[in-house]
Amino acid sequence: MRPVPAPTDSPLARRVNVAVADLEDQLIELRRHVHAHPEPAWAEIGTTAHVRTTLQEAGLQPRPLGATGLVVDIGADQRTAGRRRVRLRADLDALPLTETSGLPFASTREGYCHACGHDVHTAALVGAALTLKRLDDAGDLPGGIRCIFQPAEEVQPGGASDAIDKGVLDGVEAIYALHCDPKVEVGRVGSRIGPITAASDHVTVTVSAEGGHTSRPHLTGDVVFALGQLATALPAVLGRRTDPRSGVNLTWGAVHAGNAANAIPTTGSITGTVRTLDAQEWRRVGRIVEEAARHVAAPYGVEVDVRYVRGIPPVVNTEREVRVADAAAKDVIGPEAVELTEQSLGGEDFAWYLTHVPGALIRLGTRTPGGPAFDLHRGDIVFDERAIGVGARLLARTALLAVDGEVRAS
């Protein structure tokens, strides 16, 4: 294993901090523009164009990933003696959720908002790219770095798989990304070696029968009653058919059936997510859900259709890459900047990159000290904008340490 860089107060780290400080107002303005104009997965046209223009104005040459999303290379992106290739990634898409934050730059598009912090990720990566460009112009970039502005993180299948198919990882040695964490104070980051997120799948169980009058349930399959049994039994079955250490969790998010109090509907459905902390259990849990659904519904005279969509595996951070990011955080943020974070049941399609190359997802603190601890995917969430500069510094310094062929062991 290659040695891990030791955190030092290096001249290059100081130049990163100076460069980001110079860019910070521009980055906040970019973030606010993206925040005010949210776009859902695979439709991030305006967001992509805004990022492209910003990069081009700095002398970079971004290339499209497809209809949305882009990549930009900085420095030598080919193997030469002592030079390495590293990738940095941010996501562009917003959520189909109404914003209620009351911010002056709140979403102008009804029903969509950046409640997961992708606007912050995007601005931070733009800041890292512009900083690395300045260093490259001065001849101080020790390797090739590619910045990936990925569409469609919030859907399955997401944009990571598509980006990989288009070759964004060709020849790469490591990849890094940030994710906002509104429970961690701004100026701090959370890291973890090994699994840091969970696998996340979607499941829809549809029940159908002939329907009929509620006074005569024995003459038809009672769709609503069967759905109720499935809604409670399937999570219970998983609790006895999977290793409890794997953290398998089935939670329903939507139930649909009928529209009259005295009529048994002909069809109904329940939809939810299955999450697990363990990649091995993730590979078998879908089969268990499908088998159990048919057995649970069998006594009620209904037809059952299970649509189980495998989503994403857990994000599993590799040790060296976590230590590189930790060293970078201590270098440009402060010696007490890093805290150990817990594994989350949330899903992140950054996981797909890590099935191909080593890498790390680092949690970026966005909570204002003394302020409320929001949860992600809430319409009223507010991120402390100082996190943008912190993220830009961290990404830029991480890339520099990762491509440096002469790093010192810690």
Secondary structure, DSSP 4 states (H G I P E B T S, - for coil): -PPPPPP---HHHHHHHHHHHHHHHHHHHHHHHHHHS---TT--HHHHHHHHHHHHHTT---EESSSS-EEEEES--S--TTB-EEEEEEE---BS-------TT--SSTT-B--SSHHHHHHHHHHHHHHHHHHHHTT---SEEEEEEE---SSSS-HHHHHHHTTTTTT-SEEEEEEEEEEEETT-EEE-SEE-S-EEEEEEEEEE---EETT-GGGS--HHHHHHHHHHHHHHHHHHHS-GGG--EEEEEEEEE-S-TTEE-SEEEEEEEEEES-HHHHHHHHHHHHHHHHHHHGGGT-EEEEEEEEEE---EE-HHHHHHHHHHHHHHT-TT-EEE-PPPS---TTHHHHTTS-EEEEEEEEEPTTS----TT-TT----THHHHHHHHHHHHHHHHHHBTTPPP-
